[in-house]
Amino acid sequence: MSISMHSASAPVFQRLLHNMLNWLDKAEAHAQARGFDPVNYLGLRLAPDMLPLARQIQIASDAAKACMARLAGQELPKWADDEATLDDLRARIRRTIDYVESFEPAQIDGSETREVRIVKRNGDVLRYQGEEYLKHNAMPNFYFHATTLYALLRQAGVAVGKGDYLGA
């Protein structure tokens, strides 16, 4: 039996997004225990040329919501990238979870061969079939930014481990 496109996307996004909320809770507790403002996390980078922590969350959010919209054949929602606190970032993650949860399986299932078009900043167009897009673009992009968030928090001394990454 094959798995459905919905079961390969929505629950996967939901689980890691919930885990990301837990990481941010641990980050806030870490900052409070050490007496510094948790907003300091937002600008963390592993290297000077990478995007900061706040953008990692925004892009992970964008990857999840864009995937769901594209697989359902809907317009991509556009959200401002204006989060300035951990609470703002948690609200964005919750909003993303709500968006992902709003899709019924029937809206996503059967999208394996749906054409997905991504227009890059330079105007180039990437074309995928739904399954290829999910496996080789949307999921890797989502995991890349979620993992980078995890690594940034870990490097900052937040007590997150593999169990926090994988979740319950």
Secondary structure, DSSP 8 states (H G I E B T S, - for coil): ----TTTTTHHHHHHHHHHHHHHHHHHHHHHHHHT--GGGGGG--SSTTS--HHHHHHHHHHHHHHHHHHHHT-----------SHHHHHHHHHHHHHHHHT--HHHHTTGGG-EEEEE-TTS-EEEEEHHHHIIIIIHHHHHHHHHHHHHHHHHTT----HHHHH--
